[in-house]
Amino acid sequence: MRLLVTGGCGFIGSHYVRYALDAGHNVVNLDALTYSGNPANLADVQNHPGYRFVHGDVCTAAIVEPLVHEANAVVHIAAESHVDRSIDDAASFVRTNVLGTQVLLDALRRDPAGRDKPCVAVSTDEVFGDLPFDRPDQKFNEHSPYAPSSPYAASKAAADHLALAYHRTFGLDVRITHGTNTLGPNQHPEKLVPRFVINLLRGEKVPLYGDGQNVRDWVHVADHCAGIHAVLTRGRPGERYGIGAENERSNLELTRALLELLDLDDAMIQRVPDRPGHDRRYAMNAQKSREQLGWQPAHSAWPGALAETVEWYRRNETWWRQSVVR
Ligand SMILES: NC(=O)c1ccc[n+]([C@@H]2O[C@H](COP(=O)([O-])OP(=O)(O)OC[C@H]3O[C@@H](n4cnc5c(N)ncnc54)[C@H](O)[C@@H]3O)[C@@H](O)[C@H]2O)c1
């Protein structure tokens, strides 16, 4: 395939670009290089014959249209992705996540062959809001009602609705993924796992929101990318797919696992006031992806995935020092 990948210099995007190249596809990576886009994430493939980087904004139709025209499939990963930033200022979230998705969908709509070009819109389980603590039997699935809590999640929900509307109204071959919280190498240092690991490596305390009881469902970035690719190659138009690895951990459990891996203790935890609107619990049922796509998480086993991630940040201090400064 000739793939157009948006947001390929970010965390998930850079792993996905490498995954697609390894699978033998050609990749054009459109990325605006915002604070979280880091070309160093793809330094090892920049001279790959199947790879081309385009520095540009997914909201600019004049850039997006020719790239969509020359591709025969699209993986839309570019986004503003940090919940806390969306609480401080939602404008860039609405712009990139909603307007950017609309520009991309319109480019597909205008392309004469656009309806035959599968487009995976990478979304999140956060569009469903949260689950109660006392109902471990309940999980999100592809039929869960949309109930986003944060401006970030609301902007991703709007993007999903646009994608599904373009499928219904214009017959575009759009597929959506609902991935859970993702961990692994190359994640921007302001996100929870790298931030905590980097703080601890520097001998600084970790800022834990509230009572730390909020539960997240963790998947390794390699499994998330394999899931995105499975949806692209084996999914169906207009369908949505959960990607999760049944790794529910409270933020306190996650923090204690990190402390244990680094031979530290609770003295390194600093409690900070809770995030406004903080979702209690996420958990994604990925049965549909497992059964219909044959997708299986292979890298997310706990605590191995976390230990491997810690080890990567320990060995790649130059990478995170540059990213912290950016
Ligand atoms: N990280 C997670 O835990 C997680 C979980 C589920 C879903 N997701 C989704 O996966 C996607 C990627 O998340 P991430 O954590 O890799 O994000 P990230 O912030 O690390 O990367 C985002 C990338 O998009 C680029 N970008 C931002 N605005 C752009 C624009 N206007 N035009 C072109 N490029 C632009 C950035 O430069 C960056 O390279 C997002 O859509 C997010 O909603 C993330």
The ligand as an ORCA input file, in Angstrom:
! r2SCAN-3c Opt
* xyz 0 1
  N      -1.403      7.902     23.866
  C      -2.466      7.215     24.248
  O      -2.513      6.664     25.347
  C      -3.648      7.067     23.310
  C      -4.637      6.132     23.625
  C      -5.716      5.981     22.754
  C      -5.796      6.754     21.611
  N      -4.832      7.675     21.335
  C      -4.964      8.472     20.102
  O      -3.839      8.189     19.303
  C      -3.460      9.346     18.570
  C      -1.988      9.649     18.791
  O      -1.746      9.833     20.168
  P      -0.267     10.061     20.679
  O      -0.256      9.756     22.120
  O       0.677      9.379     19.779
  O      -0.157     11.643     20.476
  P       1.137     12.573     20.362
  O       0.720     13.871     20.973
  O       2.352     11.884     20.875
  O       1.336     12.761     18.778
  C       0.505     13.574     18.004
  C       1.217     13.858     16.690
  O       0.323     14.621     15.861
  C       1.037     15.735     15.318
  N       0.072     16.815     15.091
  C      -0.602     17.540     16.019
  N      -1.360     18.461     15.427
  C      -1.183     18.314     14.087
  C      -1.695     18.977     12.941
  N      -2.567     19.996     13.052
  N      -1.305     18.554     11.722
  C      -0.411     17.528     11.582
  N       0.130     16.890     12.629
  C      -0.249     17.274     13.868
  C       2.059     16.093     16.394
  O       3.127     16.860     15.860
  C       2.479     14.705     16.863
  O       3.525     14.196     16.070
  C      -4.394     10.455     19.019
  O      -5.413     10.583     18.054
  C      -4.950      9.976     20.318
  O      -6.261     10.460     20.494
  C      -3.752      7.853     22.153
*
